[in-house]
Amino acid sequence: MNNSTKSKLVLSISWLFTAWMLRPTVLADSPSLPAEIEQLSEMTEQIAQAFGQQSFELCMKEEFNYGFLEHNESPGSSLRRENLKEIAVKAKEGLQKILQQQKKLKQQIENCHEQDWEQRYGQTGLFRRLGADILTTTLYKLQLEYYLALAAQQQQKNFLLEQILDEINACKSIYPSCPLDSLQAKVLVNLAQSDDDYQKRARQELDKLMTQCDTQAVRWSIAIQKMKLFGPNEPNDLNTFIDELAESGCVDIELLVSVAGLQRKYANTAGLEKIVLFWPQTEHLLGTLIISNLTNILSGEKEIERNLQQVSVFEAELAALAAWNGEPENNRLLLNRLAQLQKFQTPLILYVTAVANAKTCPDKTIQMLIRASRIWSKKDENKLGITSVQISGQAAQLAYNMVAEDNCHCPGAIRSFENYFNIAADDLDSSQEYFYTIVLAQCGQIEKGLKLLQTMANRPAGFWAKRARLDIIIRQLEQKQGKDRQEINKTLAELRNLILTCGQSDDDIELAEQATTIYCQNLLDSGQWLGAKKVLAILDEVKNCRRLPVDLYKSKALRRLGRLNESVEHMLLAVKTNDDLTFHQAMDLLSEIVDTIDRLSARVSNFEEMMENCEHLAELCHSALDTRQSALLVAELAIFTAGAPADGDNAKLSRAERILKTSATNDLEEHPDFLRCRARLLTGRGQFNQAAALWAKVRQMRSDESGQAEKGGPSRSWKWWRAKFYELYCCSGLSQNQEKQVLHSIEVLQNSFSYIPPTWNDKLGTLKEQILRNTTGS
């Protein structure tokens, strides 16, 4: 009993008596007397019931072992005695108070000389009821004293038991009672076990009690006590006794436990089996009691193995079943000790022992499961409701889990699966077949695993056939990496067909999600325009893949096709997953848009809407990641959408300036992206002199980057051309003299380079025309 349960019992008894002691005093002639008597009776039953519930396991151990509470050195025995003593003392205190009040009321009734005494106390049965209640309370109190005596040291124990005998005899002189006979028999037997002088007296008294008592259940109880002390008169007495109990329909658990204890004492395994057969409700309790008994054997220092050998296989299996129905790992040491002995290596004991070792010794568990499955397959045993195929399958599953963690378990794992295949024969579970292919691949037997996958994949239908086909396709794609793209595309076509054959079951949907992910990633990684088109097509066909990042893949495919405005729209939906990786991919998309924003402004029809989406996406990325790159993207997009210096959105420019100030560091201030963003801000504010200087600095940084050019001609990257254009644009806004110099510079550039990126060639031409109009006044 745990401390919490024990505390609840003590509190309930304390509360009960606190409420009772505060009640008004009741006199014998009070109208409330019947209610008072009833209340005292109910309180007696409540205390007895509470004690019975909390001490049940302890008391059953005493009945089963009839020596359990003696002062041995078994683990926990002292604690169990203290627990029993504590709850018995509290309960006894309560019963004594009730008994005092019951006797007080009885005395008041006896002393009452009213003329209507017979009508009030005789005819109503109240006086007889009170006498019976006193007997019941006394019996419960004596039973508590009996258990207190068992919890005491041997010398004090005998003294207390003798006191109980005296009380029983005194009580029986007033209230002859068969239940008192049963308790008297128990006390005599306990005294006789430790005192030879009591043996003769005990025999005489027990025989006398048997003849005097007219209650069958009590006679049985006395007979059991007599057999505890002197043994059965005839070898078959115990079996006959069990048959008699069964025929009577007896359901007294305490009585049955006592008989079971005798069966064990006299090594009558057949009798013990009959008890479990006739009274299945005793199986778990008896198994638990046997566990306690066996644990005591293990706690000893001498002849442990010899003592275990004296235990029957049936008893050991009862203990194993009880462990199985509880927490097997809590009895791991006991089960391991049993399983070491050849006698106890039954499928049941091996299996439960294996389960008990699963967390701490998985290798040992696998060996036991294999052995258990092999023995079980030769016998028709099913006490756990499990078959040899299931046991071998559990061994294989555990082996699979172990190999997934460490390849050192490979030999045992392969042995487990081979055992499963041999036992299961035509009743193979396809999932176990598939797990075996993984184990074989993990353990270096790749060809054997691939052959099994091919066998599974060639089956006409079923989830595991599709699972095997997917694994084969994955391996083919891994082998073809960096090889002929035509062969890869052929394999991807097979993968697409597999995706489209998946049904609506959860397993199929999960498989389709994995397959579609592989399909899309391979096509997107190829960098091919046609691959992006195929991604969009398959995503429109898979409708139930809820966990598939459809919008992310669509965004990436549309980006590959150059449809950046649509790509941004889908990326806005994709980042709702709040996944950091998705936000980083969104940043890559925004970086490309910022890099090509000048070209996009001239080519995208709904450019303003696209910029609003870009700003929103940049804000989401910055909120999630809060990096310098995300801050620069927010700032540059704000600057670009702010408008021209004359009528631009100064609020956006001011926010961009705050972001740049906050992000500025020594290393970042010399980074071309940061400088470009600063240059855009100054350009937007119309501070052309400072802006031109920064654009010139960015241009110099990009001088070493090569770009497209005709053979032998000078080459510059488009990023160089962007910086050069804005440098000239800012210079043209300074003065008319600067405009003339810019005009000359544009003409020199156009005649020096055979190739200028179209966007910047157009912009330079537009700027040149604007300057000419300004200088000519037309």
Buried (B, 14 or more C-beta within 10 A) or exposed (E): BEEEEBEEBBEBBEEBBEEBEEEEEBEBBBEEBBEBBEBBBEBBEBBBEBBBEBBBBBBBBBBBBBBBBBEEEBEEBEEBBEBBBBBBBBBBBBBEBBBEBBBEBBEBBEEBEEEEBEEBBEEEEBBEBBBBBBBBBBBBBBBBBBBBBBBBEEEEBBEBBBBBBEBBEEBBEEBEBBBBBBBBBBBBBBBBBEBEEBBEEBBEBBEEBBEBBEBEBBBBBBBBBBBBBBEBEEEEBBBEBBBEBBEEEBEBBBBBBBBBBBBBBBEBBEBBBBBBEBBEEBBBBBBBBBBBBBBBBBBEEEEEEEBBEEBBBBBBBBBBBBBBBBEBBEBBEBBBBBBEBEEBBBBBBBBBBBBBBBEEBBBBBBBBBBBBBBBBBEEEBEBBEBBBBBBBBBBBBBBBBBBBEEEEBBEBBBBBBBBBBEBBEEEBBBBBBBBBBBBBBBBEBEEBBBEBBEEBBEEEEEBBBBBBBBBBBBBBBEEBEEEEEEEBBEBBEBBBEBBEBBEEEEBBBBBBBBBBBBBBEBBBEBEBEEBBEBBBEBBEEBEBBEEBBBBBBBBBBBBBBBBBBBBBBBBBBBBEBEBEEBBBBBBEBBBBBBBBBBBBBEEBEEBEEBBBBBBBBBBBBBEBBEBBBBBBBBBBBBBBBBBEBEEBBEEBBBBBBEBBEEBEEEEBEEBBBBBBBBBBBBBBBEBBEBBBBBBBBBBEBBEEEEBEBEEEEEBBBBBBBBBBBBBBBBBBBBEEEBBEBBBEBBEEBEEEBEBBBEBBBEBBEEBBEBBEEEEEEE
